[in-house]
């Protein structure tokens, strides 16, 4: 299975990033979104909910071990994408945090986490 075409791979080599679409199936992404909404007690499709408390420092929420997150991390297309980038199938899964950042504004003047 090939995730990236040669043009995308060249862009990666030149710029160090690329946007990859449709690697994770929509139902898996919807499950992650639903679990984030449940964790936050917010409706992410409603902009009025974005800035309601609780707001987490840096937008980082501790649901990184949730099953929906594992389902996306372990999806075969995600593995193949990273295998193509790094040139090996011997990969480890990173258990990074989940980050939710609404657009910056008066209620959320977040400059980023780096």
MODELLER restraints for C-alpha pairs under 7 A, 6 or more apart:
rsr = mdl.restraints
at = mdl.atoms
rsr.add(forms.Gaussian(group=physical.xy_distance, feature=features.Distance(at['CA:3:A'], at['CA:80:A']), mean=6.77, stdev=0.5))
rsr.add(forms.Gaussian(group=physical.xy_distance, feature=features.Distance(at['CA:3:A'], at['CA:81:A']), mean=5.60, stdev=0.5))
rsr.add(forms.Gaussian(group=physical.xy_distance, feature=features.Distance(at['CA:11:A'], at['CA:18:A']), mean=6.85, stdev=0.5))
rsr.add(forms.Gaussian(group=physical.xy_distance, feature=features.Distance(at['CA:12:A'], at['CA:18:A']), mean=5.73, stdev=0.5))
rsr.add(forms.Gaussian(group=physical.xy_distance, feature=features.Distance(at['CA:23:A'], at['CA:77:A']), mean=5.71, stdev=0.5))
rsr.add(forms.Gaussian(group=physical.xy_distance, feature=features.Distance(at['CA:23:A'], at['CA:78:A']), mean=6.36, stdev=0.5))
rsr.add(forms.Gaussian(group=physical.xy_distance, feature=features.Distance(at['CA:24:A'], at['CA:72:A']), mean=6.51, stdev=0.5))
rsr.add(forms.Gaussian(group=physical.xy_distance, feature=features.Distance(at['CA:24:A'], at['CA:77:A']), mean=6.89, stdev=0.5))
rsr.add(forms.Gaussian(group=physical.xy_distance, feature=features.Distance(at['CA:24:A'], at['CA:78:A']), mean=6.97, stdev=0.5))
rsr.add(forms.Gaussian(group=physical.xy_distance, feature=features.Distance(at['CA:28:A'], at['CA:68:A']), mean=6.88, stdev=0.5))
rsr.add(forms.Gaussian(group=physical.xy_distance, feature=features.Distance(at['CA:28:A'], at['CA:72:A']), mean=6.41, stdev=0.5))
rsr.add(forms.Gaussian(group=physical.xy_distance, feature=features.Distance(at['CA:31:A'], at['CA:68:A']), mean=6.03, stdev=0.5))
rsr.add(forms.Gaussian(group=physical.xy_distance, feature=features.Distance(at['CA:32:A'], at['CA:68:A']), mean=5.32, stdev=0.5))
rsr.add(forms.Gaussian(group=physical.xy_distance, feature=features.Distance(at['CA:32:A'], at['CA:69:A']), mean=6.32, stdev=0.5))
rsr.add(forms.Gaussian(group=physical.xy_distance, feature=features.Distance(at['CA:37:A'], at['CA:43:A']), mean=5.78, stdev=0.5))
rsr.add(forms.Gaussian(group=physical.xy_distance, feature=features.Distance(at['CA:37:A'], at['CA:44:A']), mean=6.45, stdev=0.5))
rsr.add(forms.Gaussian(group=physical.xy_distance, feature=features.Distance(at['CA:42:A'], at['CA:49:A']), mean=5.80, stdev=0.5))
rsr.add(forms.Gaussian(group=physical.xy_distance, feature=features.Distance(at['CA:43:A'], at['CA:49:A']), mean=6.07, stdev=0.5))
rsr.add(forms.Gaussian(group=physical.xy_distance, feature=features.Distance(at['CA:44:A'], at['CA:50:A']), mean=6.45, stdev=0.5))
rsr.add(forms.Gaussian(group=physical.xy_distance, feature=features.Distance(at['CA:50:A'], at['CA:102:A']), mean=6.03, stdev=0.5))
rsr.add(forms.Gaussian(group=physical.xy_distance, feature=features.Distance(at['CA:51:A'], at['CA:107:A']), mean=6.42, stdev=0.5))
rsr.add(forms.Gaussian(group=physical.xy_distance, feature=features.Distance(at['CA:58:A'], at['CA:110:A']), mean=6.98, stdev=0.5))
rsr.add(forms.Gaussian(group=physical.xy_distance, feature=features.Distance(at['CA:58:A'], at['CA:112:A']), mean=6.88, stdev=0.5))
rsr.add(forms.Gaussian(group=physical.xy_distance, feature=features.Distance(at['CA:58:A'], at['CA:113:A']), mean=5.92, stdev=0.5))
rsr.add(forms.Gaussian(group=physical.xy_distance, feature=features.Distance(at['CA:59:A'], at['CA:99:A']), mean=5.22, stdev=0.5))
rsr.add(forms.Gaussian(group=physical.xy_distance, feature=features.Distance(at['CA:59:A'], at['CA:100:A']), mean=4.89, stdev=0.5))
rsr.add(forms.Gaussian(group=physical.xy_distance, feature=features.Distance(at['CA:59:A'], at['CA:101:A']), mean=5.18, stdev=0.5))
rsr.add(forms.Gaussian(group=physical.xy_distance, feature=features.Distance(at['CA:60:A'], at['CA:97:A']), mean=6.44, stdev=0.5))
rsr.add(forms.Gaussian(group=physical.xy_distance, feature=features.Distance(at['CA:60:A'], at['CA:98:A']), mean=5.75, stdev=0.5))
rsr.add(forms.Gaussian(group=physical.xy_distance, feature=features.Distance(at['CA:60:A'], at['CA:99:A']), mean=4.42, stdev=0.5))
rsr.add(forms.Gaussian(group=physical.xy_distance, feature=features.Distance(at['CA:60:A'], at['CA:100:A']), mean=6.36, stdev=0.5))
rsr.add(forms.Gaussian(group=physical.xy_distance, feature=features.Distance(at['CA:61:A'], at['CA:97:A']), mean=6.68, stdev=0.5))
rsr.add(forms.Gaussian(group=physical.xy_distance, feature=features.Distance(at['CA:61:A'], at['CA:98:A']), mean=5.43, stdev=0.5))
rsr.add(forms.Gaussian(group=physical.xy_distance, feature=features.Distance(at['CA:61:A'], at['CA:99:A']), mean=6.03, stdev=0.5))
rsr.add(forms.Gaussian(group=physical.xy_distance, feature=features.Distance(at['CA:62:A'], at['CA:97:A']), mean=6.31, stdev=0.5))
rsr.add(forms.Gaussian(group=physical.xy_distance, feature=features.Distance(at['CA:62:A'], at['CA:98:A']), mean=6.53, stdev=0.5))
rsr.add(forms.Gaussian(group=physical.xy_distance, feature=features.Distance(at['CA:63:A'], at['CA:98:A']), mean=6.32, stdev=0.5))
rsr.add(forms.Gaussian(group=physical.xy_distance, feature=features.Distance(at['CA:64:A'], at['CA:95:A']), mean=6.36, stdev=0.5))
rsr.add(forms.Gaussian(group=physical.xy_distance, feature=features.Distance(at['CA:64:A'], at['CA:96:A']), mean=6.34, stdev=0.5))
rsr.add(forms.Gaussian(group=physical.xy_distance, feature=features.Distance(at['CA:64:A'], at['CA:97:A']), mean=5.07, stdev=0.5))
rsr.add(forms.Gaussian(group=physical.xy_distance, feature=features.Distance(at['CA:64:A'], at['CA:98:A']), mean=5.62, stdev=0.5))
rsr.add(forms.Gaussian(group=physical.xy_distance, feature=features.Distance(at['CA:73:A'], at['CA:93:A']), mean=6.95, stdev=0.5))
rsr.add(forms.Gaussian(group=physical.xy_distance, feature=features.Distance(at['CA:83:A'], at['CA:89:A']), mean=5.05, stdev=0.5))
rsr.add(forms.Gaussian(group=physical.xy_distance, feature=features.Distance(at['CA:104:A'], at['CA:110:A']), mean=5.97, stdev=0.5))
